[in-house]
Amino acid sequence: MVARWCKMRRAPSRSLPNPYPLDSSPPDPVPSTQTPEPTRYRITLLPSGWQFDAPAGTPILLAAHAAGIKLPSLCRNGTCRACLCRARTDVAGGEPAPVAYRIEWPGLSREEKREGWLLPCCAHASADLVIDAPDAALC
């Protein structure tokens, strides 16, 4: 009885179809799923002239630290204003610095933003920047 049951449970002996017949080529390779490298912006600090790249979405303060440059900071969330510095926008009308903030109120008034002031602890570059940072130092 057991032998008969085992014989019935065996898979039929049929061959599987060849996925690559001789007269066709293999399918196209799957496109790469690698994510492109994030956009980087060049940040220049004055009066030292030091430069570093800040990836989009990374606070300027963290990008500076990764480049070996120490900028003054305390709270890292924009409330203490210890890192306050000014971007050189070189526009007569007073353009705000090309930065974005991920928090609604980063510790700056509209007038200060319009005059080019920024908080590197929570500001993300959205273009190349020249920043007056006299207190910058090498780590």
N, C-alpha and C positions, 0 to 999 in steps of 0.2 A: 504494500500500500504506500509506504513512504517513497519507495523508488519510483512508483508511478506518479506520485505527486511532484517529485523533483523533476521528472521528465516533462511534466506539463508546465512547470514554472520556468523552464529555460526560454531564453529569448530566441525568437526565430533567427535562423541563420541567413539573414539578408545583408548585403553589403550597403554601406552608407554611400550616398552620392559624393562624388569628388567635388570639393568646393572650387577647385581650380582646374577645369577641363583643359586639355592640351591646346585647344584652339582659342582660349581667351586669356587675358592677362589678369593678374590679381587686382583687387579693387584699389582705388587711390588711397594713399595713406591718410590717416585721420589728421586734420589740421592741428597745429600746436595749440595747446591751451595755456601757454605761458602768458602771464600778464605783462603788458608793456611796462617799461620802467617809468616811474612817476616823473612828471615834469619837475625840473629843477630851476630855481631862480638864483641869480648871482647877487649876493649881498656884499656891499662894500662899506666898511666902517671908516669914518673919518674922525680924527685927523691921522690915525695910524696907517690907513690905506690897506688894512688887512681885508682879505676877501674870502668868502666861503660860499658853498652852494646850499640852498635850503630847499628840500623837496616840498612839493605842494602838499598841504595838509599837515606839515610839521611846524610847530611854533618856532619862530626865529631864534628864541633863546636856546631851545634844545639843539637846533642845527648849529648854532655857534659853539655850544659845548662839545658837540660831536667833532667839530673842526679844531678843538683845542683853544677856543677863545672864551674867556669868562666875561660875561656881562653882569652888571649888578642886578640882583633879584632877591626877594624875600618870600613873597606869598605864592608866586607862580599862578595866580588866578586873576590878576588885574586890579586888586583892591588896594594894595599898599602904594603903588606907583613908584616903587624904588627903581624899576627898570626903565622908566619914562625916557624916551629919546625922540629926536625929530628926524623925519625923513626929508631929504632935499628933493622937493618936487619941481623946483625951477619953473613954476608956472605963476605968472603975474596974478592971476585970478584967485590963487590959493586953492589948489586941488588937494583933496585928501590923499594920504599915502596909499599906494596900491597894495593894500593888505585886507585880509578878511578876518573876522572874529567868529568863533564858534559859540560865543556867549552873547546874550543880548546887550548887556551893559558891561563893557570891559573897563570901566573906570575912567573914561574920557568923555568930555562933553562934545556936542556936535561942533562947536567952534574949535576946540582943540583938534579934533579929527580933520576939520577943514584946513587948519593951519599946518597939517602934516605930522602932528604928534602921534606917537604909537607906543604900545606896550609890547615889547618883544616876547614877554612871557606867555602871551595868549594870542599874538598876532601871527597870521599865516601869510607869507608873501604870495601875491598874485601877479607879480612882475618883478623885474630886476630892481633893486633898491640901493640907494646911497643913504646911509644913516649917520648922523652926528652922534657918536658914542665916545666921548672923551674918557670915560672911566673903563673902557674895555682893556682887558689884560690877557696875556697868554696864560693858559693853565699850567 
